Structure formats: structure tokens, C-alpha cells
Amino acid sequence: MTGSSAKRLYVALIHHPVIDKNGETIASAVTNLDLHDIARACKTYGVNGYYVITPLEDQMVLVNRILGHWITGVGGRYNPTRQQALELVRVRATVAEMIGEISEAEGCRPKTVATTARRHAGSLSYRRLREMLDEAVPIVLAFGTAWGLSDTFMAEADFILDPLTGAGTYNHLSVRSAVAIILDRALGG
């Protein structure tokens, strides 16, 4: 995989619309660990941008406060490598806002690839994802928080990626782990 392939790849951590354990659509809380660890994975694999999507104003304030500490504050001076990773993070209120921003920057609408722990007929293989990364269209890999992306989001996505599978029936990875594994499968050497 060439470095330029990753430059058309974006990661989105969706906090709304996601579902809770009862299948209800909710907005979930942002976690500090997700910001740091996913940004570090994105930087490691050369991803162009990492979007955190939350409509909750208090959560946007929290993310921006954390980013300020690590990018322009004492945290950035203390840990420049963390600063470099967190510079990839962009917090936006809606998926539509993110899509519009990427479309403007890239000159075309990105394809959305939803991730899930559940099987879906006709899902996108990792091999095909790697091939798509060599094409001219930008791609957003969308990851859901809480119990995953809402059915509405899944229905509107351009593709649904094959789920990760482990050694047994347990399948409830942290989103941080899933992002790292999927980026490695898509961009790793």
C-alpha cells in the first residue's frame, strides 16, 4: 500500500447516530482514550484526518479543551509526538458536516465505509477495501461508539466492511482496538 493511498483515507468516530444496548438511537459520550489512541493509530498509518462526530455541545467543548492542551498547550511541548497525532483530530457536529468538508477538500464526495461487529450480506472485503484505497475517490472509515452505528447510518453508507472475527464467539472489541486492527489490514505492510 502506498503512502498516497492513506492520504485519501479518513477515519470517523461516530457518537451520533449510534445505538444503545436496547437498540435505541442515542448520542454517546466522548472518551479521552479514544481521542488519543485512535489519533495515534491514524498518524502511524498515514490517515489524512480523524473526525470525531458529536452533536453534544458539552462534548465538543471537552474535545476541544483536550486538543488545546495537547496541541497548543503544555502537553504539546511535553510530548511532541502526541501533539502530531492529535493535530489530525477534527470535531464536527454531524456526519453531513464532515462529508461536506471532505468533499470540498478532495473535490468529490467520499465513499463511506461503515464498520460493525455484525455480519451483513454483500459486505466489503478487506481485499476490496485495499483496492479502493488505490482509486481516486476518498474514503471515510466510520466507526460507531456505544453499541455501534445506527441502522439509519448503516443503510445510508456506501459500503459495510466485513466484521473483525476473533478465535471464539465473543466479539466486543473496544473501538480503539478495532480501528487499529482495521487500519493495519487496510494499510499495513
C-alpha positions as CSV (number, residue, x, y, z in Angstrom):
1,M,0.0,0.0,0.0
2,T,1.5,3.3,-1.0
3,G,1.6,6.3,1.4
4,S,-0.6,8.3,-1.0
5,S,-3.4,5.8,-0.6
6,A,-3.7,6.7,3.0
7,K,-3.9,10.4,2.2
8,R,-7.4,9.8,0.7
9,L,-8.5,7.9,3.8
10,Y,-10.3,9.5,6.7
11,V,-11.4,7.9,10.0
12,A,-14.7,9.0,11.7
13,L,-15.6,8.1,15.2
14,I,-19.3,8.5,15.3
15,H,-21.0,9.4,18.6
16,H,-24.4,10.0,16.9
17,P,-26.3,8.3,15.4
18,V,-25.3,5.2,17.4
19,I,-27.4,2.7,19.3
20,D,-27.5,1.7,22.9
21,K,-27.8,-1.9,24.2
22,N,-31.6,-1.7,23.7
23,G,-31.2,-0.7,20.0
24,E,-32.4,2.9,20.6
25,T,-30.6,5.7,18.7
26,I,-28.5,7.8,21.1
27,A,-25.6,10.2,21.3
28,S,-22.8,8.7,23.3
29,A,-20.1,10.4,25.4
30,V,-16.6,11.0,24.0
31,T,-13.7,9.3,25.9
32,N,-10.2,10.7,26.3
33,L,-8.6,7.3,25.4
34,D,-10.4,7.1,22.1
35,L,-9.1,10.6,21.1
36,H,-5.5,9.8,21.9
37,D,-5.3,6.1,20.8
38,I,-7.2,6.5,17.6
39,A,-5.3,9.6,16.6
40,R,-2.0,7.8,17.2
41,A,-3.1,4.8,15.0
42,C,-4.2,7.3,12.3
43,K,-0.9,9.1,12.4
44,T,1.0,5.8,12.4
45,Y,-0.8,4.6,9.2
46,G,-0.8,8.0,7.4
47,V,-4.5,8.6,7.6
48,N,-5.5,12.1,6.3
49,G,-7.8,13.1,9.1
50,Y,-9.6,11.8,12.1
51,Y,-13.1,13.1,12.7
52,V,-15.0,12.9,16.0
53,I,-18.7,13.4,15.4
54,T,-20.9,14.5,18.3
55,P,-23.8,16.9,18.3
56,L,-23.5,17.4,22.0
57,E,-22.1,20.9,22.7
58,D,-20.5,19.9,26.1
59,Q,-18.7,17.0,24.4
60,M,-17.4,19.3,21.7
61,V,-16.1,21.7,24.3
62,L,-14.4,18.8,26.1
63,V,-12.8,17.5,22.9
64,N,-11.5,21.0,22.0
65,R,-10.2,21.5,25.6
66,I,-8.3,18.2,25.4
67,L,-6.9,19.0,21.9
68,G,-5.9,22.5,23.1
69,H,-3.9,21.0,25.9
70,W,-2.0,18.6,23.6
71,I,-1.7,20.8,20.5
72,T,-1.1,24.4,21.7
73,G,-0.7,23.9,25.4
74,V,1.8,22.4,27.8
75,G,1.0,18.9,26.6
76,G,2.3,19.6,23.1
77,R,5.6,20.9,24.4
78,Y,5.9,18.0,26.8
79,N,5.0,15.3,24.2
80,P,5.5,16.5,20.6
81,T,4.7,13.0,19.1
82,R,1.3,13.1,20.8
83,Q,0.8,16.6,19.5
84,Q,1.5,15.5,15.9
85,A,-1.1,12.7,16.2
86,L,-3.8,14.9,17.8
87,E,-3.4,17.5,15.1
88,L,-5.3,15.1,12.9
89,V,-8.5,15.4,15.0
90,R,-11.4,17.5,13.8
91,V,-14.6,17.6,15.9
92,R,-17.8,18.1,14.0
93,A,-21.5,18.1,15.0
94,T,-22.8,16.0,12.2
95,V,-21.7,13.4,9.6
96,A,-23.1,15.7,6.9
97,E,-20.8,18.5,8.0
98,M,-17.8,16.1,7.8
99,I,-18.8,14.8,4.4
100,G,-19.2,18.4,3.1
101,E,-15.8,19.4,4.4
102,I,-14.0,16.3,2.9
103,S,-15.9,16.8,-0.4
104,E,-14.7,20.4,-0.6
105,A,-11.1,19.5,0.2
106,E,-11.0,16.5,-2.1
107,G,-13.1,17.8,-5.0
108,C,-15.5,14.9,-4.8
109,R,-17.8,13.2,-2.3
110,P,-16.1,10.5,-0.2
111,K,-17.3,6.9,-0.1
112,T,-18.4,5.9,3.4
113,V,-17.4,2.5,4.7
114,A,-19.3,1.6,7.8
115,T,-17.8,-0.9,10.3
116,T,-19.7,-3.2,12.5
117,A,-19.3,-6.4,14.6
118,R,-22.3,-7.9,12.9
119,R,-22.4,-9.8,9.6
120,H,-24.1,-8.2,6.6
121,A,-24.9,-9.8,3.2
122,G,-22.7,-8.3,0.5
123,S,-20.2,-6.7,2.9
124,L,-17.0,-5.3,1.6
125,S,-13.9,-7.5,1.9
126,Y,-10.6,-6.1,3.2
127,R,-9.0,-7.0,-0.1
128,R,-11.5,-4.8,-2.0
129,L,-11.0,-2.0,0.6
130,R,-7.3,-2.1,-0.2
131,E,-8.0,-1.9,-3.9
132,M,-10.4,1.0,-3.3
133,L,-7.7,2.9,-1.5
134,D,-5.6,2.9,-4.7
135,E,-8.5,4.5,-6.6
136,A,-9.1,8.3,-6.9
137,V,-12.1,8.5,-4.6
138,P,-11.6,9.5,-0.9
139,I,-12.9,7.0,1.7
140,V,-14.3,7.6,5.2
141,L,-14.0,4.5,7.5
142,A,-16.8,5.1,10.0
143,F,-16.7,3.5,13.5
144,G,-19.5,3.6,15.9
145,T,-19.3,4.1,19.7
146,A,-21.7,2.6,22.3
147,W,-23.3,-0.5,20.7
148,G,-22.5,0.5,17.1
149,L,-23.7,2.7,14.3
150,S,-27.5,3.1,13.9
151,D,-29.5,1.2,11.3
152,T,-30.1,4.5,9.5
153,F,-26.4,5.2,9.2
154,M,-25.7,1.7,8.1
155,A,-28.4,1.9,5.4
156,E,-27.0,5.2,4.1
157,A,-23.4,4.1,4.0
158,D,-21.9,3.3,0.6
159,F,-20.3,0.0,1.9
160,I,-20.3,-2.1,5.1
161,L,-17.0,-3.7,5.9
162,D,-16.6,-7.3,6.8
163,P,-16.6,-7.6,10.6
164,L,-13.5,-8.5,12.6
165,T,-13.6,-12.0,13.9
166,G,-11.7,-13.5,16.8
167,A,-11.0,-17.0,17.9
168,G,-14.4,-17.7,19.5
169,T,-17.9,-16.3,19.7
170,Y,-17.0,-13.2,21.9
171,N,-17.0,-10.2,19.6
172,H,-17.0,-6.9,21.5
173,L,-13.7,-5.2,20.9
174,S,-13.1,-1.6,22.1
175,V,-13.4,0.8,19.2
176,R,-9.7,1.7,19.7
177,S,-8.7,-1.9,19.1
178,A,-11.0,-2.2,16.1
179,V,-9.6,0.9,14.5
180,A,-6.0,-0.2,14.9
181,I,-6.7,-3.7,13.5
182,I,-8.7,-2.4,10.5
183,L,-6.1,0.2,9.7
184,D,-3.4,-2.4,9.8
185,R,-5.5,-4.7,7.5
186,A,-6.1,-1.9,5.1
187,L,-2.7,-0.1,5.1
188,G,-0.2,-2.4,6.9
189,G,2.8,-3.8,5.1
